[in-house]
Amino acid sequence: MDLKESLEREIRQVKESLEREIHQVKTTLEQGFAQVNARFDTQAARLDRHAGMWQTGRRWSARMDSWAEKVDGALEAKDREIAELRERLIKLERRAG
C-alpha cells in the first residue's frame, strides 16, 4: 500500500468518525430541545391555568367591591333615616313632656 492510499484511507476514517460524532451531537441536541419544549409546554399550560384563575378572582373581587358599595350605601341611608327618626322622636317627646 502506498502513501497516497494510506492517506486516503486515513482521511476517509477521519471523515466517517466526524460524521458519527456530528450525528451523535445532533441526536443529543434534538433530544435536549425536545425535553426543553416539553417543559415549556407544561409551563405554558400551568401559566394558562393561573391566568384563568387570576381573571376569575379579579372578576369576583370586582363584583364583591360593587356589592359592598351597594350594601354600604344602603346601610348609610338606613343609619341616616334612623338618626332622623330618633331626632323627630326626641322632639315629639320634648313637646309632649
Jmol script that loads the backbone (N, CA, C; Angstrom):
load data "model"
ATOM      1  N   MET A   1       0.851  -1.161   0.000  1.00  0.00           N
ATOM      2  CA  MET A   1       0.000   0.000   0.000  1.00  0.00           C
ATOM      3  C   MET A   1       0.903   1.233   0.000  1.00  0.00           C
ATOM      4  N   ASP A   2       0.622   2.105  -0.874  1.00  0.00           N
ATOM      5  CA  ASP A   2       1.479   3.281  -0.934  1.00  0.00           C
ATOM      6  C   ASP A   2       0.945   4.396  -0.041  1.00  0.00           C
ATOM      7  N   LEU A   3       1.678   5.450   0.034  1.00  0.00           N
ATOM      8  CA  LEU A   3       1.378   6.570   0.928  1.00  0.00           C
ATOM      9  C   LEU A   3       0.060   7.248   0.561  1.00  0.00           C
ATOM     10  N   LYS A   4      -0.201   7.374  -0.734  1.00  0.00           N
ATOM     11  CA  LYS A   4      -1.425   8.015  -1.192  1.00  0.00           C
ATOM     12  C   LYS A   4      -2.654   7.242  -0.716  1.00  0.00           C
ATOM     13  N   GLU A   5      -2.664   5.923  -0.869  1.00  0.00           N
ATOM     14  CA  GLU A   5      -3.795   5.091  -0.430  1.00  0.00           C
ATOM     15  C   GLU A   5      -3.948   5.136   1.079  1.00  0.00           C
ATOM     16  N   SER A   6      -2.832   5.138   1.759  1.00  0.00           N
ATOM     17  CA  SER A   6      -2.858   5.202   3.222  1.00  0.00           C
ATOM     18  C   SER A   6      -3.477   6.532   3.686  1.00  0.00           C
ATOM     19  N   LEU A   7      -3.092   7.621   3.044  1.00  0.00           N
ATOM     20  CA  LEU A   7      -3.647   8.927   3.390  1.00  0.00           C
ATOM     21  C   LEU A   7      -5.138   8.994   3.061  1.00  0.00           C
ATOM     22  N   GLU A   8      -5.530   8.442   1.910  1.00  0.00           N
ATOM     23  CA  GLU A   8      -6.943   8.433   1.539  1.00  0.00           C
ATOM     24  C   GLU A   8      -7.768   7.655   2.558  1.00  0.00           C
ATOM     25  N   ARG A   9      -7.236   6.495   2.966  1.00  0.00           N
ATOM     26  CA  ARG A   9      -7.941   5.668   3.952  1.00  0.00           C
ATOM     27  C   ARG A   9      -8.032   6.405   5.284  1.00  0.00           C
ATOM     28  N   GLU A  10      -6.980   7.040   5.687  1.00  0.00           N
ATOM     29  CA  GLU A  10      -6.950   7.792   6.953  1.00  0.00           C
ATOM     30  C   GLU A  10      -7.939   8.965   6.895  1.00  0.00           C
ATOM     31  N   ILE A  11      -7.960   9.674   5.787  1.00  0.00           N
ATOM     32  CA  ILE A  11      -8.887  10.788   5.623  1.00  0.00           C
ATOM     33  C   ILE A  11     -10.327  10.291   5.648  1.00  0.00           C
ATOM     34  N   ARG A  12     -10.598   9.169   4.975  1.00  0.00           N
ATOM     35  CA  ARG A  12     -11.935   8.582   4.969  1.00  0.00           C
ATOM     36  C   ARG A  12     -12.359   8.204   6.388  1.00  0.00           C
ATOM     37  N   GLN A  13     -11.465   7.617   7.141  1.00  0.00           N
ATOM     38  CA  GLN A  13     -11.770   7.216   8.518  1.00  0.00           C
ATOM     39  C   GLN A  13     -12.069   8.440   9.395  1.00  0.00           C
ATOM     40  N   VAL A  14     -11.269   9.488   9.215  1.00  0.00           N
ATOM     41  CA  VAL A  14     -11.499  10.716   9.979  1.00  0.00           C
ATOM     42  C   VAL A  14     -12.850  11.303   9.596  1.00  0.00           C
ATOM     43  N   LYS A  15     -13.167  11.309   8.292  1.00  0.00           N
ATOM     44  CA  LYS A  15     -14.445  11.822   7.799  1.00  0.00           C
ATOM     45  C   LYS A  15     -15.599  11.033   8.396  1.00  0.00           C
ATOM     46  N   GLU A  16     -15.517   9.712   8.356  1.00  0.00           N
ATOM     47  CA  GLU A  16     -16.584   8.865   8.897  1.00  0.00           C
ATOM     48  C   GLU A  16     -16.720   9.050  10.399  1.00  0.00           C
ATOM     49  N   SER A  17     -15.593   9.177  11.074  1.00  0.00           N
ATOM     50  CA  SER A  17     -15.620   9.403  12.518  1.00  0.00           C
ATOM     51  C   SER A  17     -16.301  10.738  12.836  1.00  0.00           C
ATOM     52  N   LEU A  18     -15.948  11.769  12.065  1.00  0.00           N
ATOM     53  CA  LEU A  18     -16.577  13.077  12.263  1.00  0.00           C
ATOM     54  C   LEU A  18     -18.072  13.021  11.977  1.00  0.00           C
ATOM     55  N   GLU A  19     -18.462  12.285  10.943  1.00  0.00           N
ATOM     56  CA  GLU A  19     -19.885  12.144  10.629  1.00  0.00           C
ATOM     57  C   GLU A  19     -20.633  11.465  11.768  1.00  0.00           C
ATOM     58  N   ARG A  20     -20.034  10.429  12.359  1.00  0.00           N
ATOM     59  CA  ARG A  20     -20.661   9.748  13.501  1.00  0.00           C
ATOM     60  C   ARG A  20     -20.788  10.696  14.687  1.00  0.00           C
ATOM     61  N   GLU A  21     -19.723  11.441  14.970  1.00  0.00           N
ATOM     62  CA  GLU A  21     -19.746  12.383  16.095  1.00  0.00           C
ATOM     63  C   GLU A  21     -20.807  13.463  15.867  1.00  0.00           C
ATOM     64  N   ILE A  22     -20.847  14.001  14.657  1.00  0.00           N
ATOM     65  CA  ILE A  22     -21.840  15.032  14.335  1.00  0.00           C
ATOM     66  C   ILE A  22     -23.242  14.464  14.482  1.00  0.00           C
ATOM     67  N   HIS A  23     -23.459  13.247  14.036  1.00  0.00           N
ATOM     68  CA  HIS A  23     -24.778  12.612  14.165  1.00  0.00           C
ATOM     69  C   HIS A  23     -25.148  12.440  15.641  1.00  0.00           C
ATOM     70  N   GLN A  24     -24.185  12.034  16.471  1.00  0.00           N
ATOM     71  CA  GLN A  24     -24.454  11.876  17.906  1.00  0.00           C
ATOM     72  C   GLN A  24     -24.783  13.225  18.548  1.00  0.00           C
ATOM     73  N   VAL A  25     -24.015  14.253  18.193  1.00  0.00           N
ATOM     74  CA  VAL A  25     -24.266  15.586  18.742  1.00  0.00           C
ATOM     75  C   VAL A  25     -25.650  16.067  18.301  1.00  0.00           C
ATOM     76  N   LYS A  26     -25.984  15.840  17.032  1.00  0.00           N
ATOM     77  CA  LYS A  26     -27.292  16.242  16.513  1.00  0.00           C
ATOM     78  C   LYS A  26     -28.409  15.533  17.271  1.00  0.00           C
ATOM     79  N   THR A  27     -28.251  14.221  17.485  1.00  0.00           N
ATOM     80  CA  THR A  27     -29.253  13.448  18.210  1.00  0.00           C
ATOM     81  C   THR A  27     -29.399  13.962  19.640  1.00  0.00           C
ATOM     82  N   THR A  28     -28.271  14.217  20.282  1.00  0.00           N
ATOM     83  CA  THR A  28     -28.288  14.727  21.656  1.00  0.00           C
ATOM     84  C   THR A  28     -28.985  16.087  21.716  1.00  0.00           C
ATOM     85  N   LEU A  29     -28.666  16.972  20.766  1.00  0.00           N
ATOM     86  CA  LEU A  29     -29.305  18.288  20.733  1.00  0.00           C
ATOM     87  C   LEU A  29     -30.807  18.167  20.489  1.00  0.00           C
ATOM     88  N   GLU A  30     -31.211  17.316  19.579  1.00  0.00           N
ATOM     89  CA  GLU A  30     -32.635  17.130  19.300  1.00  0.00           C
ATOM     90  C   GLU A  30     -33.372  16.628  20.542  1.00  0.00           C
ATOM     91  N   GLN A  31     -32.753  15.686  21.255  1.00  0.00           N
ATOM     92  CA  GLN A  31     -33.380  15.164  22.478  1.00  0.00           C
ATOM     93  C   GLN A  31     -33.472  16.264  23.533  1.00  0.00           C
ATOM     94  N   GLY A  32     -32.393  17.044  23.662  1.00  0.00           N
ATOM     95  CA  GLY A  32     -32.394  18.138  24.638  1.00  0.00           C
ATOM     96  C   GLY A  32     -33.451  19.171  24.319  1.00  0.00           C
ATOM     97  N   PHE A  33     -33.552  19.546  23.046  1.00  0.00           N
ATOM     98  CA  PHE A  33     -34.578  20.519  22.655  1.00  0.00           C
ATOM     99  C   PHE A  33     -35.980  19.957  22.856  1.00  0.00           C
ATOM    100  N   ALA A  34     -36.156  18.670  22.615  1.00  0.00           N
ATOM    101  CA  ALA A  34     -37.466  18.053  22.838  1.00  0.00           C
ATOM    102  C   ALA A  34     -37.837  18.127  24.316  1.00  0.00           C
ATOM    103  N   GLN A  35     -36.869  17.889  25.197  1.00  0.00           N
ATOM    104  CA  GLN A  35     -37.141  17.982  26.637  1.00  0.00           C
ATOM    105  C   GLN A  35     -37.468  19.417  27.040  1.00  0.00           C
ATOM    106  N   VAL A  36     -36.712  20.368  26.497  1.00  0.00           N
ATOM    107  CA  VAL A  36     -36.969  21.776  26.813  1.00  0.00           C
ATOM    108  C   VAL A  36     -38.357  22.173  26.314  1.00  0.00           C
ATOM    109  N   ASN A  37     -38.698  21.762  25.099  1.00  0.00           N
ATOM    110  CA  ASN A  37     -40.025  22.083  24.557  1.00  0.00           C
ATOM    111  C   ASN A  37     -41.128  21.462  25.402  1.00  0.00           C
ATOM    112  N   ALA A  38     -40.921  20.241  25.868  1.00  0.00           N
ATOM    113  CA  ALA A  38     -41.923  19.593  26.712  1.00  0.00           C
ATOM    114  C   ALA A  38     -42.107  20.372  28.013  1.00  0.00           C
ATOM    115  N   ARG A  39     -41.006  20.828  28.587  1.00  0.00           N
ATOM    116  CA  ARG A  39     -41.099  21.604  29.828  1.00  0.00           C
ATOM    117  C   ARG A  39     -41.784  22.942  29.593  1.00  0.00           C
ATOM    118  N   PHE A  40     -41.461  23.584  28.460  1.00  0.00           N
ATOM    119  CA  PHE A  40     -42.128  24.851  28.141  1.00  0.00           C
ATOM    120  C   PHE A  40     -43.620  24.638  27.918  1.00  0.00           C
ATOM    121  N   ASP A  41     -43.993  23.542  27.274  1.00  0.00           N
ATOM    122  CA  ASP A  41     -45.415  23.251  27.066  1.00  0.00           C
ATOM    123  C   ASP A  41     -46.125  23.067  28.402  1.00  0.00           C
ATOM    124  N   THR A  42     -45.483  22.340  29.318  1.00  0.00           N
ATOM    125  CA  THR A  42     -46.058  22.132  30.655  1.00  0.00           C
ATOM    126  C   THR A  42     -46.187  23.466  31.386  1.00  0.00           C
ATOM    127  N   GLN A  43     -45.142  24.274  31.293  1.00  0.00           N
ATOM    128  CA  GLN A  43     -45.161  25.582  31.947  1.00  0.00           C
ATOM    129  C   GLN A  43     -46.233  26.481  31.341  1.00  0.00           C
ATOM    130  N   ALA A  44     -46.380  26.456  30.027  1.00  0.00           N
ATOM    131  CA  ALA A  44     -47.397  27.277  29.367  1.00  0.00           C
ATOM    132  C   ALA A  44     -48.795  26.864  29.815  1.00  0.00           C
ATOM    133  N   ALA A  45     -49.030  25.572  29.929  1.00  0.00           N
ATOM    134  CA  ALA A  45     -50.342  25.095  30.380  1.00  0.00           C
ATOM    135  C   ALA A  45     -50.612  25.559  31.812  1.00  0.00           C
ATOM    136  N   ARG A  46     -49.585  25.478  32.659  1.00  0.00           N
ATOM    137  CA  ARG A  46     -49.740  25.910  34.052  1.00  0.00           C
ATOM    138  C   ARG A  46     -50.002  27.415  34.117  1.00  0.00           C
ATOM    139  N   LEU A  47     -49.281  28.186  33.320  1.00  0.00           N
ATOM    140  CA  LEU A  47     -49.491  29.635  33.314  1.00  0.00           C
ATOM    141  C   LEU A  47     -50.871  29.999  32.779  1.00  0.00           C
ATOM    142  N   ASP A  48     -51.363  29.236  31.802  1.00  0.00           N
ATOM    143  CA  ASP A  48     -52.718  29.473  31.300  1.00  0.00           C
ATOM    144  C   ASP A  48     -53.750  29.234  32.401  1.00  0.00           C
ATOM    145  N   ARG A  49     -53.553  28.164  33.179  1.00  0.00           N
ATOM    146  CA  ARG A  49     -54.475  27.898  34.297  1.00  0.00           C
ATOM    147  C   ARG A  49     -54.413  29.026  35.322  1.00  0.00           C
ATOM    148  N   HIS A  50     -53.192  29.471  35.645  1.00  0.00           N
ATOM    149  CA  HIS A  50     -53.043  30.560  36.616  1.00  0.00           C
ATOM    150  C   HIS A  50     -53.705  31.832  36.101  1.00  0.00           C
ATOM    151  N   ALA A  51     -53.541  32.124  34.819  1.00  0.00           N
ATOM    152  CA  ALA A  51     -54.158  33.320  34.247  1.00  0.00           C
ATOM    153  C   ALA A  51     -55.676  33.223  34.342  1.00  0.00           C
ATOM    154  N   GLY A  52     -56.226  32.061  34.066  1.00  0.00           N
ATOM    155  CA  GLY A  52     -57.672  31.870  34.177  1.00  0.00           C
ATOM    156  C   GLY A  52     -58.150  32.072  35.599  1.00  0.00           C
ATOM    157  N   MET A  53     -57.405  31.527  36.551  1.00  0.00           N
ATOM    158  CA  MET A  53     -57.787  31.693  37.961  1.00  0.00           C
ATOM    159  C   MET A  53     -57.681  33.155  38.375  1.00  0.00           C
ATOM    160  N   TRP A  54     -56.632  33.831  37.914  1.00  0.00           N
ATOM    161  CA  TRP A  54     -56.430  35.233  38.264  1.00  0.00           C
ATOM    162  C   TRP A  54     -57.573  36.069  37.709  1.00  0.00           C
ATOM    163  N   GLN A  55     -57.956  35.827  36.460  1.00  0.00           N
ATOM    164  CA  GLN A  55     -59.049  36.590  35.869  1.00  0.00           C
ATOM    165  C   GLN A  55     -60.362  36.318  36.590  1.00  0.00           C
ATOM    166  N   THR A  56     -60.597  35.061  36.941  1.00  0.00           N
ATOM    167  CA  THR A  56     -61.814  34.720  37.675  1.00  0.00           C
ATOM    168  C   THR A  56     -61.820  35.430  39.025  1.00  0.00           C
ATOM    169  N   GLY A  57     -60.696  35.409  39.706  1.00  0.00           N
ATOM    170  CA  GLY A  57     -60.586  36.082  41.004  1.00  0.00           C
ATOM    171  C   GLY A  57     -60.766  37.586  40.886  1.00  0.00           C
ATOM    172  N   ARG A  58     -60.209  38.153  39.807  1.00  0.00           N
ATOM    173  CA  ARG A  58     -60.339  39.589  39.585  1.00  0.00           C
ATOM    174  C   ARG A  58     -61.802  39.958  39.348  1.00  0.00           C
ATOM    175  N   ARG A  59     -62.499  39.157  38.552  1.00  0.00           N
ATOM    176  CA  ARG A  59     -63.929  39.425  38.311  1.00  0.00           C
ATOM    177  C   ARG A  59     -64.732  39.291  39.603  1.00  0.00           C
ATOM    178  N   TRP A  60     -64.427  38.246  40.385  1.00  0.00           N
ATOM    179  CA  TRP A  60     -65.133  38.031  41.645  1.00  0.00           C
ATOM    180  C   TRP A  60     -64.889  39.209  42.587  1.00  0.00           C
ATOM    181  N   SER A  61     -63.641  39.653  42.662  1.00  0.00           N
ATOM    182  CA  SER A  61     -63.314  40.791  43.533  1.00  0.00           C
ATOM    183  C   SER A  61     -64.046  42.048  43.087  1.00  0.00           C
ATOM    184  N   ALA A  62     -64.128  42.265  41.780  1.00  0.00           N
ATOM    185  CA  ALA A  62     -64.841  43.444  41.283  1.00  0.00           C
ATOM    186  C   ALA A  62     -66.317  43.368  41.662  1.00  0.00           C
ATOM    187  N   ARG A  63     -66.903  42.179  41.517  1.00  0.00           N
ATOM    188  CA  ARG A  63     -68.314  42.029  41.896  1.00  0.00           C
ATOM    189  C   ARG A  63     -68.505  42.239  43.396  1.00  0.00           C
ATOM    190  N   MET A  64     -67.578  41.717  44.191  1.00  0.00           N
ATOM    191  CA  MET A  64     -67.680  41.891  45.643  1.00  0.00           C
ATOM    192  C   MET A  64     -67.538  43.359  46.020  1.00  0.00           C
ATOM    193  N   ASP A  65     -66.635  44.088  45.363  1.00  0.00           N
ATOM    194  CA  ASP A  65     -66.491  45.522  45.630  1.00  0.00           C
ATOM    195  C   ASP A  65     -67.785  46.259  45.306  1.00  0.00           C
ATOM    196  N   SER A  66     -68.366  45.930  44.169  1.00  0.00           N
ATOM    197  CA  SER A  66     -69.617  46.563  43.760  1.00  0.00           C
ATOM    198  C   SER A  66     -70.722  46.267  44.777  1.00  0.00           C
ATOM    199  N   TRP A  67     -70.822  45.015  45.181  1.00  0.00           N
ATOM    200  CA  TRP A  67     -71.841  44.609  46.153  1.00  0.00           C
ATOM    201  C   TRP A  67     -71.613  45.335  47.477  1.00  0.00           C
ATOM    202  N   ALA A  68     -70.354  45.386  47.926  1.00  0.00           N
ATOM    203  CA  ALA A  68     -70.040  46.032  49.200  1.00  0.00           C
ATOM    204  C   ALA A  68     -70.405  47.517  49.153  1.00  0.00           C
ATOM    205  N   GLU A  69     -70.152  48.172  48.012  1.00  0.00           N
ATOM    206  CA  GLU A  69     -70.515  49.580  47.891  1.00  0.00           C
ATOM    207  C   GLU A  69     -72.024  49.761  47.970  1.00  0.00           C
ATOM    208  N   LYS A  70     -72.783  48.874  47.339  1.00  0.00           N
ATOM    209  CA  LYS A  70     -74.242  48.949  47.405  1.00  0.00           C
ATOM    210  C   LYS A  70     -74.730  48.761  48.833  1.00  0.00           C
ATOM    211  N   VAL A  71     -74.183  47.756  49.520  1.00  0.00           N
ATOM    212  CA  VAL A  71     -74.584  47.481  50.903  1.00  0.00           C
ATOM    213  C   VAL A  71     -74.203  48.655  51.796  1.00  0.00           C
ATOM    214  N   ASP A  72     -72.980  49.184  51.615  1.00  0.00           N
ATOM    215  CA  ASP A  72     -72.559  50.330  52.424  1.00  0.00           C
ATOM    216  C   ASP A  72     -73.488  51.522  52.200  1.00  0.00           C
ATOM    217  N   GLY A  73     -73.871  51.756  50.943  1.00  0.00           N
ATOM    218  CA  GLY A  73     -74.796  52.857  50.653  1.00  0.00           C
ATOM    219  C   GLY A  73     -76.144  52.641  51.314  1.00  0.00           C
ATOM    220  N   ALA A  74     -76.645  51.409  51.236  1.00  0.00           N
ATOM    221  CA  ALA A  74     -77.943  51.101  51.848  1.00  0.00           C
ATOM    222  C   ALA A  74     -77.876  51.251  53.368  1.00  0.00           C
ATOM    223  N   LEU A  75     -76.800  50.774  53.976  1.00  0.00           N
ATOM    224  CA  LEU A  75     -76.650  50.892  55.436  1.00  0.00           C
ATOM    225  C   LEU A  75     -76.525  52.358  55.852  1.00  0.00           C
ATOM    226  N   GLU A  76     -75.810  53.130  55.081  1.00  0.00           N
ATOM    227  CA  GLU A  76     -75.665  54.552  55.392  1.00  0.00           C
ATOM    228  C   GLU A  76     -77.021  55.253  55.314  1.00  0.00           C
ATOM    229  N   ALA A  77     -77.804  54.918  54.297  1.00  0.00           N
ATOM    230  CA  ALA A  77     -79.143  55.521  54.163  1.00  0.00           C
ATOM    231  C   ALA A  77     -80.021  55.127  55.342  1.00  0.00           C
ATOM    232  N   LYS A  78     -79.953  53.856  55.756  1.00  0.00           N
ATOM    233  CA  LYS A  78     -80.751  53.407  56.913  1.00  0.00           C
ATOM    234  C   LYS A  78     -80.293  54.108  58.177  1.00  0.00           C
ATOM    235  N   ASP A  79     -78.968  54.246  58.349  1.00  0.00           N
ATOM    236  CA  ASP A  79     -78.450  54.932  59.538  1.00  0.00           C
ATOM    237  C   ASP A  79     -78.944  56.379  59.578  1.00  0.00           C
ATOM    238  N   ARG A  80     -78.914  57.065  58.426  1.00  0.00           N
ATOM    239  CA  ARG A  80     -79.412  58.449  58.376  1.00  0.00           C
ATOM    240  C   ARG A  80     -80.897  58.503  58.730  1.00  0.00           C
ATOM    241  N   GLU A  81     -81.650  57.557  58.156  1.00  0.00           N
ATOM    242  CA  GLU A  81     -83.094  57.516  58.420  1.00  0.00           C
ATOM    243  C   GLU A  81     -83.368  57.261  59.893  1.00  0.00           C
ATOM    244  N   ILE A  82     -82.627  56.336  60.492  1.00  0.00           N
ATOM    245  CA  ILE A  82     -82.812  56.037  61.923  1.00  0.00           C
ATOM    246  C   ILE A  82     -82.459  57.253  62.764  1.00  0.00           C
ATOM    247  N   ALA A  83     -81.352  57.929  62.394  1.00  0.00           N
ATOM    248  CA  ALA A  83     -80.955  59.129  63.147  1.00  0.00           C
ATOM    249  C   ALA A  83     -82.024  60.210  63.042  1.00  0.00           C
ATOM    250  N   GLU A  84     -82.572  60.400  61.840  1.00  0.00           N
ATOM    251  CA  GLU A  84     -83.638  61.396  61.659  1.00  0.00           C
ATOM    252  C   GLU A  84     -84.871  61.025  62.477  1.00  0.00           C
ATOM    253  N   LEU A  85     -85.234  59.747  62.464  1.00  0.00           N
ATOM    254  CA  LEU A  85     -86.400  59.308  63.245  1.00  0.00           C
ATOM    255  C   LEU A  85     -86.165  59.516  64.734  1.00  0.00           C
ATOM    256  N   ARG A  86     -84.956  59.253  65.219  1.00  0.00           N
ATOM    257  CA  ARG A  86     -84.645  59.485  66.643  1.00  0.00           C
ATOM    258  C   ARG A  86     -84.795  60.963  66.992  1.00  0.00           C
ATOM    259  N   GLU A  87     -84.250  61.826  66.118  1.00  0.00           N
ATOM    260  CA  GLU A  87     -84.357  63.262  66.382  1.00  0.00           C
ATOM    261  C   GLU A  87     -85.823  63.697  66.429  1.00  0.00           C
ATOM    262  N   ARG A  88     -86.623  63.187  65.480  1.00  0.00           N
ATOM    263  CA  ARG A  88     -88.052  63.527  65.473  1.00  0.00           C
ATOM    264  C   ARG A  88     -88.737  63.027  66.734  1.00  0.00           C
ATOM    265  N   LEU A  89     -88.369  61.801  67.152  1.00  0.00           N
ATOM    266  CA  LEU A  89     -88.972  61.230  68.357  1.00  0.00           C
ATOM    267  C   LEU A  89     -88.596  62.050  69.582  1.00  0.00           C
ATOM    268  N   ILE A  90     -87.332  62.425  69.650  1.00  0.00           N
ATOM    269  CA  ILE A  90     -86.887  63.238  70.788  1.00  0.00           C
ATOM    270  C   ILE A  90     -87.639  64.579  70.810  1.00  0.00           C
ATOM    271  N   LYS A  91     -87.789  65.199  69.651  1.00  0.00           N
ATOM    272  CA  LYS A  91     -88.527  66.473  69.570  1.00  0.00           C
ATOM    273  C   LYS A  91     -89.984  66.297  69.982  1.00  0.00           C
ATOM    274  N   LEU A  92     -90.616  65.199  69.542  1.00  0.00           N
ATOM    275  CA  LEU A  92     -92.008  64.927  69.905  1.00  0.00           C
ATOM    276  C   LEU A  92     -92.134  64.708  71.426  1.00  0.00           C
ATOM    277  N   GLU A  93     -91.193  63.977  71.982  1.00  0.00           N
ATOM    278  CA  GLU A  93     -91.239  63.725  73.436  1.00  0.00           C
ATOM    279  C   GLU A  93     -91.028  65.003  74.234  1.00  0.00           C
ATOM    280  N   ARG A  94     -90.192  65.889  73.737  1.00  0.00           N
ATOM    281  CA  ARG A  94     -89.976  67.159  74.426  1.00  0.00           C
ATOM    282  C   ARG A  94     -91.241  68.015  74.411  1.00  0.00           C
ATOM    283  N   ARG A  95     -91.922  68.001  73.245  1.00  0.00           N
ATOM    284  CA  ARG A  95     -93.158  68.785  73.131  1.00  0.00           C
ATOM    285  C   ARG A  95     -94.256  68.216  74.042  1.00  0.00           C
ATOM    286  N   ALA A  96     -94.323  66.887  74.070  1.00  0.00           N
ATOM    287  CA  ALA A  96     -95.370  66.240  74.867  1.00  0.00           C
ATOM    288  C   ALA A  96     -95.048  66.315  76.362  1.00  0.00           C
ATOM    289  N   GLY A  97     -93.810  66.391  76.707  1.00  0.00           N
ATOM    290  CA  GLY A  97     -93.389  66.312  78.097  1.00  0.00           C
ATOM    291  C   GLY A  97     -93.359  67.559  78.830  1.00  0.00           C
TER     292      GLY A  97
END
end "model"
wireframe off; spacefill off
backbone 0.3
color backbone group
